Amino acid sequence: MEYDIVIIGGGQAGLSFACSMMDANIKVLLIEKRPLDLLSNPKPDGREIALTHLSVDILKKMDVWQRIPTDVISPMKEARIFDGDSSSFLGFKNRQGASGELGYLVPNYKICKALYDRVQEAENVEIMTDISVDDVRRQNEFAQVNLSNGEQIKTTLVIAADSRFSTIRRKMGIPALMKDFSKVMIVSQMNHEKPHNNITLENFHYGQTLALLPMVGNTSSIVLTVETDKADDIVNQSEQEFNENITEMFKGEFGQMTLEGERHTYPLVGVYSQTFVSHRFALIGDAAVGMHPVTAHGANLGLRGQDILATTLKKALHQGEDIGSVNVLKRYESKQIHLTRLMYFGTNGIVALFTNDAPVVKHIRKAVLKLATHFPPIKYLISHHLANASPKRFLPF
Ligand SMILES: Cc1cc2nc3c(=O)[nH]c(=O)nc-3n(C[C@H](O)[C@H](O)[C@H](O)COP(=O)(O)OP(=O)(O)OC[C@H]3O[C@@H](n4cnc5c(N)ncnc54)[C@H](O)[C@@H]3O)c2cc1C
């Protein structure tokens, strides 16, 4: 079998890149190791994605945003960051006031479902499921993808979108910086009595962080980040005990809070690949940059990256260039590195500052928050990165 592009992984990054290549006159194959029913009908995974305006624009361009049911899209009007038990906060809201949004919260599985439905319509994209890619070998003129069923596929270019723990990245000999935060995120959907008013909350309590992401109605996604050795105890708490603890952590601000569905856990590991491309090979999504979720940017950067790669490749095709050549692929890499490097290391810096409980660090972060509150240019900069839109849209308060 021969293709122009083989995509490894059918998560958000792989599916969106396949959608972006639908209008190119080339043959694309997407390989996903999960079975077809999980790809075509993904299950809730606890990941609520805070999409920026730019990401929404990219999804609209792909005719995907229109396929996400409006009753699962929750606008975020404000974001508030608290330090410790202090009641003062660093806040962000849209300059357009009540009519504007910082971004939109959408369940990951609904985005993936819409992406899959869209890519299904493509005449030039084939999807293979229930099979994993074991290895990739490269020659000068082509790459060979080896599948777990023993089959071999020839292609001009391989795109790996196989998660932050990418085995293919490792097999291709590409090193990555990995930061194990030794923490676990416990994500749960909770109903509550009082409204959230579409305000996102991030509380950096000492020893753990607690976030509330406003979903549709009186429901929120609660993200509790704790040290790894404490996670099992919390996940195994009875529902009643868990409900009481979370209600108490929010000091009753939302009335009684009640768990809906299961608690999902994610280990906190950040990844930054040393290079995003090599001969006949490119990394996208978390396989290239696996962000700490606190600034809610992993999927957003992944969407933007695949858009840059698709645009680069389509232009190269138009000019008759070899899309697997490093010369072409480097054009994608230089743009994506520029966008992601500051975000990745900046986010890790913020995490280090806000989760270190040494007294001197507590003083530093109070000073940083004060400075950011009273010095609008810093806030504009943070807003700009948070929402990936013009700082003019945002109003510090
Ligand atoms: C709790 C949580 C909250 C988050 N919130 C946000 C947010 O608010 N905003 C935001 O922008 N981002 C957020 N993120 C990050 C976002 O979820 C990820 O960046 C994004 O989903 C990554 O997509 P991906 O396709 O790169 O990887 P994945 O979703 O990991 O998909 C990889 C796919 O590759 C497949 N695969 C792996 N190996 C192989 C192989 N060898 N052969 C074939 N298939 C293979 C896997 O089965 C999988 O389907 C959050 C993450 C978490 C955990």
The ligand as a Tripos MOL2 file, in Angstrom:
@<TRIPOS>MOLECULE
LIG
   53    58     1     0     0
SMALL
NO_CHARGES

@<TRIPOS>ATOM
      1 C1         -7.3240   16.9040   32.4910 C.3       1 LIG1
      2 C2         -6.8350   17.5800   31.2410 C.ar      1 LIG1
      3 C3         -7.3820   18.8000   30.9010 C.ar      1 LIG1
      4 C4         -6.9280   19.4460   29.7500 C.ar      1 LIG1
      5 N1         -7.4490   20.6580   29.4540 N.ar      1 LIG1
      6 C5         -7.0170   21.3130   28.3600 C.ar      1 LIG1
      7 C6         -7.5340   22.6040   28.0310 C.ar      1 LIG1
      8 O1         -8.3520   23.1720   28.7510 O.2       1 LIG1
      9 N2         -7.0760   23.2270   26.9210 N.ar      1 LIG1
     10 C7         -6.1530   22.6380   26.1220 C.ar      1 LIG1
     11 O2         -5.7730   23.2600   25.1000 O.2       1 LIG1
     12 N3         -5.6500   21.4110   26.3840 N.ar      1 LIG1
     13 C8         -6.0500   20.7400   27.4890 C.ar      1 LIG1
     14 N4         -5.5440   19.5070   27.7660 N.ar      1 LIG1
     15 C9         -4.5670   18.9090   26.8560 C.3       1 LIG1
     16 C10        -5.2310   18.1630   25.6820 C.3       1 LIG1
     17 O3         -6.1480   17.2170   26.1700 O.3       1 LIG1
     18 C11        -4.1550   17.4650   24.8510 C.3       1 LIG1
     19 O4         -3.1550   18.4140   24.4950 O.3       1 LIG1
     20 C12        -4.7060   16.8690   23.5530 C.3       1 LIG1
     21 O5         -5.8750   16.1440   23.7730 O.3       1 LIG1
     22 C13        -3.6420   15.9730   22.9360 C.3       1 LIG1
     23 O6         -4.0930   15.4070   21.7330 O.3       1 LIG1
     24 P1         -3.1560   14.4280   20.9140 P.3       1 LIG1
     25 O7         -3.9580   13.9900   19.7490 O.co2     1 LIG1
     26 O8         -1.8340   15.0440   20.6590 O.co2     1 LIG1
     27 O9         -2.8310   13.1910   21.8790 O.3       1 LIG1
     28 P2         -3.7840   12.0750   22.4920 P.3       1 LIG1
     29 O10        -5.1280   12.6150   22.8180 O.co2     1 LIG1
     30 O11        -2.9950   11.4520   23.5880 O.co2     1 LIG1
     31 O12        -3.9850   11.0210   21.3080 O.3       1 LIG1
     32 C14        -2.9830   10.1250   20.8690 C.3       1 LIG1
     33 C15        -3.6340    9.0030   20.0680 C.3       1 LIG1
     34 O13        -2.6270    8.1940   19.4560 O.3       1 LIG1
     35 C16        -3.0110    6.8250   19.5640 C.3       1 LIG1
     36 N5         -1.7690    6.0300   19.4980 N.ar      1 LIG1
     37 C17        -0.7380    6.0520   20.3860 C.ar      1 LIG1
     38 N6          0.2760    5.2560   19.9540 N.ar      1 LIG1
     39 C18        -0.1450    4.7150   18.7740 C.ar      1 LIG1
     40 C19         0.4730    3.8050   17.8430 C.ar      1 LIG1
     41 N7          1.6930    3.3140   18.0280 N.pl3     1 LIG1
     42 N8         -0.2330    3.4380   16.7350 N.ar      1 LIG1
     43 C20        -1.4820    3.9590   16.5220 C.ar      1 LIG1
     44 N9         -2.0980    4.8230   17.3730 N.ar      1 LIG1
     45 C21        -1.4370    5.2050   18.4770 C.ar      1 LIG1
     46 C22        -3.7350    6.7520   20.9190 C.3       1 LIG1
     47 O14        -4.5760    5.6300   21.0110 O.3       1 LIG1
     48 C23        -4.4930    8.0780   20.9360 C.3       1 LIG1
     49 O15        -5.7760    7.9600   20.3570 O.3       1 LIG1
     50 C24        -5.9500   18.8350   28.9230 C.ar      1 LIG1
     51 C25        -5.4180   17.5990   29.2680 C.ar      1 LIG1
     52 C26        -5.8480   16.9670   30.4270 C.ar      1 LIG1
     53 C27        -5.2570   15.6400   30.7840 C.3       1 LIG1
@<TRIPOS>BOND
     1     1     2 1
     2     2     3 ar
     3     2    52 ar
     4     3     4 ar
     5     4     5 ar
     6     4    50 ar
     7     5     6 ar
     8     6     7 ar
     9     6    13 1
    10     7     8 2
    11     7     9 ar
    12     9    10 ar
    13    10    11 2
    14    10    12 ar
    15    12    13 ar
    16    13    14 ar
    17    14    15 1
    18    14    50 ar
    19    15    16 1
    20    16    17 1
    21    16    18 1
    22    18    19 1
    23    18    20 1
    24    20    21 1
    25    20    22 1
    26    22    23 1
    27    23    24 1
    28    24    25 2
    29    24    26 1
    30    24    27 1
    31    27    28 1
    32    28    29 2
    33    28    30 1
    34    28    31 1
    35    31    32 1
    36    32    33 1
    37    33    34 1
    38    33    48 1
    39    34    35 1
    40    35    36 1
    41    35    46 1
    42    36    37 ar
    43    36    45 ar
    44    37    38 ar
    45    38    39 ar
    46    39    40 ar
    47    39    45 ar
    48    40    41 1
    49    40    42 ar
    50    42    43 ar
    51    43    44 ar
    52    44    45 ar
    53    46    47 1
    54    46    48 1
    55    48    49 1
    56    50    51 ar
    57    51    52 ar
    58    52    53 1
@<TRIPOS>SUBSTRUCTURE
     1 LIG1         1 GROUP 0 **** ****
